[in-house]
């Protein structure tokens, strides 16, 4: 029983344990520490010299060389010297060294082969095929004595396997190689000059001097133009020289003549109709006064009554006698009908044409009544250069209209505000680009608002600028001056829920990148002279506040920083997210962020300088228990690093339908451990695991009842990706079950061995007793035989003729 316990405990010296894979495992010792008192015939593995050793009763001997040990003694064959450092002897037999065996140096003789596979020889290279092995260029390179080279390169795609036969000579100057088109035979051919033979198509005659007989298949007349201004004109059959007639100008819509069939009358003019693309005669209607620059207007075209220097034209188109004071309006205090035209000529100085004043609240009241939505009260102004009688076009920068607002400062009236309409570009026919400018008077300033910078501008593009005169967007705000505390440029306040909306509709048809966009820009220096930003500069901040009962306090901050040294086309940046902890009322400026996105894309939560794509200072957990996975069947981690093994929940209170494992030793013996390499990914190392499909079959064949092979227990299967997996921790229970079953078998086997040993011991005892008895009998027999010899000798001496003596 003692020996059996030693066998179970692994300390038995009478048995050698089997290795896990195959063979037997013998005791292992180092060279410095061999077995202290080995018995003769004991053997072990020397882990220092990697050799098997045994004790012959007087000394330790080496059984043989193990892997890793060097041989000793004299070398023979193609080697000379002694082991472990022999040398390569002279090679005299062909075929003893393959080409791949020579990795350095050269082979003596006229031919040298270097390690890159190039052949260098002073003789002739004879081969059936010379093939360029470069998979990218397939180029055969020829080098001359001056180390200059030329390359021959076949086409990337070759039809069939063509053979080209070169001509026997070098040919003459300016000849070219041509092929016969069938066998691939090449020959030298002399190229001729201009083409010869008859011309065709729109050309006639013969080469090299053909003539143009047609244009697009239509014949050209052989008659040459005779007069300047003639063109080739199609007469319905051919192109012939002729002049272009007015009747040749036709409508692009109907194809008919564009001019009227008869001449226009004296009071008519030609008018172009864009719909039909034709010219028609139309009567000349009324002309504006500015169109009559000379001559006399017929009396019939004037109003009724007598028109002279004593009358004036009323609004009802009648001439009446002028009042005694012609500088004042008639019917003062009454109602005037018609149109009032006030005209004053003279210098370019300010000419007030109408002045109103009054105590209280004088007002200009314009009333309008109309059934149409586009008839409404209008204040209309018009500006030109030149004079009223000889107007000229206005120029870029001309002020078209000004509205001045003033206030009395105690001594005089001062400018308080001003609005102006200014020509904002070069005017042209039906083109009058304009901008609106708005001016206000600063506190403490008594300057004239003429020529100063406006506070707000509306450009001809519709762009509005506040604080600048050249806005580049629909609304452009700018404030200049010495940098200091924050300046509020845009403020939205509202009770309820104020919000800022940016809506976009991409109708360009180009792509999907036209979308709502919010952009910020940061530089050092000034707006007019920007300077490059530096590492650590804040490029953008967004503060969120909450009112604490006395003031607005920071509750969150998003900021962007320059995260490195900028250079041309290089602006490294990081984003930081700050939140306010409970019980803290400090400003978030300069605090440690809770989340950082670095310039390399690394994200840190609680870490300001993350070294990986996601680095967290704290515990990561899912939002719901036993619900989510880390990765999926098609997005897997190549390695998971952990200080400890995964902590899998195994609380009995979390489990139901608990039973003994039905998978044990029989299941484990069906598994096939393998080594393998991954086909894809960065991992190129050798691994040892199982094959999921084979493991699934082992599970199915080991179950006592029907089993759903697609149910994820030990083997998992993802239908979306058609991919198998193994939960290796699920194998622990079957392995433990297998060990338990194996232990029972070993115990049973041990009992059988003990019983056999007892029987053996009994047999040995009985055999020893029988051998002793046999020895005693043998001695007795030998003694009887000796006595018989003595008796025989005695009897024969007495009676030599007795039968026993013969």
SEKOL-401220 format. One record per residue (C-alpha): residue in three letters; x, y, z. Coordinates in steps of 0.2 Angstrom, whole numbers, plus 5000, padded with zeros to 4 digits. Layout:
BEGIN
AlaXYZ/...
This chain:
BEGIN
Unk500050005000/Unk501550125003/Unk502150094986/Unk500450124979/Unk500250294988/Unk501950344982/Unk501350304964/Unk499850414967/Unk500850554974/Unk502150544960/Unk503650494971/Unk503750314966/Unk505450264960/Unk504850094952/Unk503750184939/Unk504050314925/Unk502550434922/Unk501950454905/Unk502150624897/Unk500550724892/Unk500850704873/Unk501850534871/Unk503350444878/Unk503850444896/Unk504550574907/Unk506150534917/Unk506750624932/Unk507750784928/Unk509350844937/Unk510650974933/Unk512450934930/Unk512951024946/Unk511650924956/Unk511450744950/Unk510550614961/Unk511450594978/Unk511450404980/Unk510850324964/Unk510750134962/Unk511550044948/Unk510550054933/Unk509650224938/Unk509450344924/Unk508950534922/Unk508850684911/Unk510250814913/Unk509450984910/Unk511051074909/Unk511950974895/Unk510250904888/Unk510850724889/Unk510250564896/Unk511350494909/Unk511450334920/Unk512450264935/Unk513350094931/Unk513750064949/Unk515350154950/Unk515250314939/Unk513950424930/Unk513950384911/Unk513150474896/Unk511750374887/Unk511850474871/Unk511750654864/Unk510150744866/Unk509450884856/Unk510551034857/Unk512150944862/Unk513650954851/Unk514550794844/Unk516350764848/Unk517750664839/Unk518550664822/Unk517450724807/Unk517350624791/Unk516450624774/Unk516450794766/Unk517050874783/Unk518750874791/Unk519450924808/Unk518650874824/Unk516850904832/Unk516151014838/Unk517051134825/Unk517351044809/Unk517751124792/Unk517151094775/Unk518350984765/Unk518750994747/Unk517150954736/Unk517650834722/Unk515950744719/Unk514650834708/Unk512950864717/Unk513550864735/Unk513151044738/Unk511451114732/Unk511351294726/Unk510351344742/Unk511751284753/Unk512951414748/Unk512451574757/Unk514051674756/Unk515751684747/Unk516051634729/Unk516451474720/Unk518251474713/Unk518451464695/Unk518051564680/Unk516151574685/Unk515651664701/Unk513851654709/Unk513551784722/Unk512151774735/Unk510951874726/Unk510851744712/Unk511751844698/Unk512951754686/Unk514551834682/Unk515651754669/Unk517051784657/Unk516451654646/Unk514751624636/Unk513151594645/Unk512151464635/Unk510351434640/Unk508651384632/Unk507751524641/Unk508351684650/Unk506951744661/Unk506851904671/Unk506151854688/Unk505552024694/Unk503752014697/Unk503452204696/Unk504452244680/Unk504952084672/Unk506452174665/Unk507952094658/Unk509452214660/Unk511052214649/Unk512552304656/Unk514152364646/Unk515952374651/Unk515652554658/Unk514252494670/Unk512952574659/Unk511352474656/Unk509852454645/Unk508252354649/Unk507152254639/Unk505352244646/Unk503952134639/Unk502152204639/Unk501152174655/Unk499852074645/Unk500451954631/Unk499251864620/Unk499951684617/Unk501751654617/Unk502451754602/Unk504151724594/Unk505051864585/Unk506451814572/Unk507651954570/Unk508451994553/Unk510251934549/Unk510952114547/Unk510952274556/Unk509952364542/Unk510252534534/Unk510152714541/Unk508352774545/Unk507652594542/Unk506352524555/Unk505952354560/Unk504252284553/Unk503352114556/Unk502652004543/Unk501051994554/Unk500951804554/Unk502551714559/Unk503351854569/Unk504851874557/Unk505652044558/Unk506452144544/Unk507152314540/Unk506052424530/Unk506352594523/Unk504952724527/Unk504352834513/Unk503753014514/Unk502053094509/Unk500652974505/Unk500152944487/Unk498552884478/Unk496852954476/Unk496053054489/Unk494253024495/Unk492953084508/Unk492853274507/Unk494453274497/Unk494753254478/Unk496253234467/Unk497753134472/Unk499053144486/Unk500153224490/Unk499153374484/Unk497253344486/Unk495853474485/Unk494353514496/Unk492853464486/Unk491553454499/Unk491253514517/Unk490353384528/Unk489753294512/Unk489053444503/Unk489953494487/Unk490953664486/Unk490853764470/Unk492353774459/Unk492053964456/Unk493154074467/Unk492554224477/Unk492754384466/Unk492354524478/Unk492854564496/Unk491454524509/Unk490854364500/Unk490754204509/Unk490254024505/Unk488354024506/Unk487353864504/Unk486053884490/Unk485153724494/Unk486253614484/Unk488153674486/Unk489253794494/Unk489453944482/Unk490254124484/Unk488954254488/Unk488554404500/Unk487454374515/Unk485754454512/Unk484654524526/Unk483354384521/Unk484754264526/Unk484454314544/Unk483154194551/Unk482254154567/Unk483054014577/Unk481253964582/Unk480253954566/Unk481653964553/Unk480754104544/Unk481554274539/Unk481854374555/Unk481554544547/Unk479754614543/Unk479254584525/Unk478954774522/Unk479854924528/Unk479355014544/Unk478355184544/Unk479155344549/Unk478455334567/Unk478955154569/Unk480455064575/Unk481154884574/Unk480754784590/Unk481554614593/Unk480354484600/Unk481354354610/Unk479954224610/Unk479954204591/Unk481754274588/Unk481054394575/Unk481054584572/Unk479454674570/Unk478854864566/Unk478154944582/Unk477555124584/Unk478555244594/Unk477655284610/Unk477855434622/Unk479655494625/Unk480355544641/Unk480955724642/Unk482755674643/Unk482555594626/Unk482155764618/Unk483855854618/Unk483555974603/Unk482256044592/Unk480456104597/Unk479056004604/Unk477456024594/Unk476056134602/Unk474855984600/Unk475955884613/Unk475856024626/Unk474456044639/Unk472856144635/Unk472956334637/Unk474256464634/Unk476056414637/Unk477156564640/Unk478256654653/Unk476656714662/Unk475856544665/Unk476256374673/Unk475756204670/Unk474556124683/Unk474455944688/Unk472855924678/Unk473955964662/Unk473256144660/Unk474156304659/Unk473556444671/Unk474156614675/Unk475456624688/Unk475056704705/Unk475856864710/Unk477156784720/Unk477756644709/Unk478956574722/Unk477556514733/Unk476356374731/Unk474556424727/Unk473156374738/Unk474156384754/Unk473356284767/Unk472256194755/Unk472456034745/Unk473456024729/Unk473155894716/Unk474355834702/Unk476255824703/Unk477355944712/Unk479055964704/Unk480456064712/Unk481956094702/Unk483556204706/Unk485056214697/Unk486756284702/Unk488356234711/Unk488756064719/Unk488456134736/Unk486956084747/Unk485356154740/Unk483856134752/Unk482356124740/Unk481056094754/Unk481256144772/Unk479956114786/Unk479956164804/Unk478756174819/Unk478556164837/Unk477956004845/Unk478155854833/Unk478155904815/Unk477855754804/Unk477855704785/Unk476355604782/Unk476055504766/Unk474455414764/Unk474055294750/Unk472555194744/Unk472555054731/Unk471754894727/Unk473454824722/Unk474654754735/Unk476154834726/Unk475455014726/Unk476055094743/Unk476855254749/Unk478555284742/Unk479955394745/Unk481055394729/Unk482755474726/Unk483855474711/Unk485655524709/Unk486755554693/Unk488355654689/Unk488355794677/Unk486855914678/Unk484955894676/Unk485055944658/Unk486555834654/Unk486555684666/Unk488055564667/Unk488255394675/Unk488755384693/Unk490455304699/Unk490955174711/Unk490955254729/Unk489655384724/Unk488355424738/Unk486655404731/Unk485655444746/Unk485955504764/Unk484755514779/Unk485455624793/Unk484855634811/Unk485455774822/Unk485255844839/Unk485456014847/Unk486956014859/Unk486556184867/Unk487456294854/Unk487156204838/Unk486456054829/Unk487655904829/Unk487655744819/Unk486955604829/Unk486655464816/Unk486755444798/Unk486155314785/Unk486955314767/Unk486655224751/Unk488355214741/Unk488755144724/Unk489654974728/Unk490454934711/Unk490554984693/Unk488755034686/Unk488254984669/Unk486654954659/Unk485354884670/Unk486654864684/Unk486754984699/Unk487754884713/Unk487454974730/Unk487754954748/Unk486955034764/Unk487955114778/Unk487355154795/Unk488355274807/Unk488055314825/Unk488955454836/Unk490055384850/Unk489855454867/Unk490955614870/Unk491255634852/Unk490655794842/Unk491455744825/Unk490555754809/Unk489855584803/Unk490455624786/Unk491955514780/Unk491955404796/Unk491955214797/Unk490155154798/Unk489555034812/Unk488554924801/Unk488654894782/Unk487454794770/Unk488454754755/Unk487854724737/Unk488054534740/Unk486754544754/Unk488254514767/Unk487954614783/Unk489554684792/Unk489454744810/Unk491154824815/Unk491954804797/Unk491554874780/Unk491954714769/Unk490954574777/Unk491354404769/Unk489754314775/Unk487954354777/Unk488254414795/Unk490054464799/Unk490454534816/Unk492154614820/Unk492954704835/Unk494654764835/Unk495754844848/Unk496954784862/Unk496654604867/Unk495954584885/Unk494454504893/Unk493054414884/Unk492054524872/Unk490254474869/Unk489954484850/Unk488354394849/Unk487054374863/Unk485354284863/Unk484254304878/Unk482454244880/Unk481354174893/Unk480853994889/Unk482053894878/Unk483054004866/Unk483953904853/Unk485153934838/Unk484653844822/Unk485653814807/Unk484753724792/Unk485553674776/Unk484853604759/Unk486153544747/Unk485453564729/Unk487153564720/Unk487053384715/Unk488853374718/Unk489053264734/Unk488553254752/Unk489853364760/Unk488753534758/Unk488053534776/Unk487753654791/Unk489453714796/Unk490153814811/Unk491953864810/Unk493153954821/Unk494854034818/Unk496254074830/Unk497854174827/Unk499154274837/Unk499454454831/Unk498054554824/Unk496654524812/Unk497554634799/Unk499254554803/Unk498954374810/Unk500454274817/Unk500554084819/Unk499854014835/Unk500953914847/Unk500853744856/Unk499653764871/Unk498653904864/Unk496753894867/Unk495953894850/Unk494153874855/Unk493053874871/Unk491253844874/Unk490653874892/Unk488953814899/Unk488253914914/Unk486953894927/Unk486254024939/Unk486653984957/Unk485454114965/Unk486754254964/Unk487754234949/Unk488054134933/Unk489253994937/Unk490253874926/Unk489553694925/Unk490353624909/Unk491753674897/Unk492253614880/Unk493953684874/Unk495153654859/Unk497053684861/Unk498553684849/Unk499353514854/Unk501053524846/Unk502153644836/Unk501253714821/Unk502053734804/Unk501453754786/Unk499953634783/Unk500153564800/Unk499053614815/Unk499053484828/Unk497553504840/Unk496653424855/Unk494953434862/Unk494553444881/Unk492953414890/Unk492753484908/Unk491253464920/Unk490953544937/Unk490953424952/Unk489553434965/Unk489953554979/Unk491253654969/Unk490953834963/Unk492653864955/Unk492953924937/Unk493353784925/Unk494753884917/Unk496353784919/Unk495653634928/Unk496053454923/Unk494853394910/Unk493753234912/Unk493953184894/Unk495353224881/Unk495553184863/Unk497353204858/Unk498153254841/Unk498453074837/Unk496653024840/Unk496952944857/Unk495552974869/Unk495852984888/Unk494452974901/Unk495253044917/Unk496953034908/Unk497653194901/Unk498953114890/Unk498252944884/Unk499452824876/Unk498152714867/Unk496652744857/Unk495552734873/Unk496352754890/Unk495252764906/Unk495752804924/Unk494352714933/Unk493152564931/Unk492252534915/Unk490552444916/Unk489052414904/Unk487452514908/Unk486452344911/Unk486952184919/Unk487252024908/Unk486652124892/Unk488052184881/Unk489652104874/Unk491452174872/Unk491652164853/Unk490652054842/Unk490951904830/Unk491652024816/Unk492552154827/Unk493652054839/Unk495152104850/Unk496752014845/Unk497352014864/Unk496652064881/Unk497952104894/Unk497452084912/Unk498352064929/Unk497151934934/Unk496051814926/Unk494251864921/Unk493051864936/Unk491551764930/Unk490051764941/Unk489751594949/Unk488551634963/Unk487351484967/Unk486051614970/Unk486151664951/Unk485951494945/Unk484451364942/Unk484251184936/Unk485951144943/Unk486550964938/Unk488050854937/Unk489050894921/Unk488650764908/Unk490250804899/Unk491850714906/Unk493250604902/Unk492450534886/Unk492150704880/Unk493950764884/Unk494750624875/Unk493750664859/Unk494550844858/Unk495950874847/Unk497251004853/Unk498051084838/Unk499351224834/Unk498951354821/Unk499251524814/Unk497951654810/Unk497651684791/Unk497351874793/Unk497752014805/Unk499452074813/Unk499651924824/Unk500951804815/Unk501351694830/Unk500951514833/Unk499451474844/Unk498751314853/Unk496851294855/Unk495451184848/Unk494451184832/Unk492651254835/Unk491851134823/Unk492750984829/Unk492351034847/Unk490551054842/Unk490450874835/Unk491350814852/Unk489950894862/Unk488550824851/Unk489250644851/Unk489550654870/Unk487750714875/Unk486550584882/Unk485050674874/Unk484750774858/Unk485750934858/Unk485551094848/Unk487251114840/Unk486851304836/Unk486451344855/Unk487951434861/Unk488651334876/Unk490451284874/Unk490451314855/Unk489651484849/Unk488951524832/Unk488551694825/Unk487351674810/Unk487551854804/Unk489451824801/Unk489351634799/Unk490751624812/Unk491151494826/Unk491951524843/Unk492351434859/Unk492051484877/Unk493651404884/Unk493051434902/Unk491651324899/Unk492851184896/Unk493451194915/Unk492051094922/Unk492150954909/Unk494050944912/Unk493750934931/Unk492450804928/Unk493750704918/Unk495050714931/Unk493850654944/Unk493350504933/Unk495150474929/Unk495550474948/Unk494250344951/Unk494950234938/Unk496750264945/Unk496150214962/Unk495250054955/Unk496850014945/Unk497850044961/Unk496849924971/Unk497049794957/Unk498949824957/Unk498949804976/Unk498049644975/Unk499149574962/Unk500649624972/Unk499949534987/Unk499749374976/Unk501449394969/Unk502149414986/Unk501249254992/Unk501949154976/Unk503649214980/Unk503549154998/Unk502948984992/Unk504148974978/Unk505549014991/Unk504948875002/Unk504848754988/Unk506648804982/Unk507248774999/Unk506448605000/Unk507048564983/Unk508848614988/Unk508648495004/Unk508048354993/Unk509448384980/Unk510748374994/Unk509948215001/Unk509948134984/Unk511748184981/Unk512148104998/Unk511147944994/Unk512147934977/Unk513747954986/Unk513247814998/Unk512747704983/Unk514447734975/Unk515247684992/Unk514147524994/Unk514447474976/Unk516347494978/Unk516347394993/Unk515247254986/Unk516347244970/Unk517847224980/Unk517047084989/Unk516247004973/Unk517047074957/Unk515946964946/Unk514347024953/Unk513147094940/Unk513247274947/Unk515147274945/Unk515047234926/
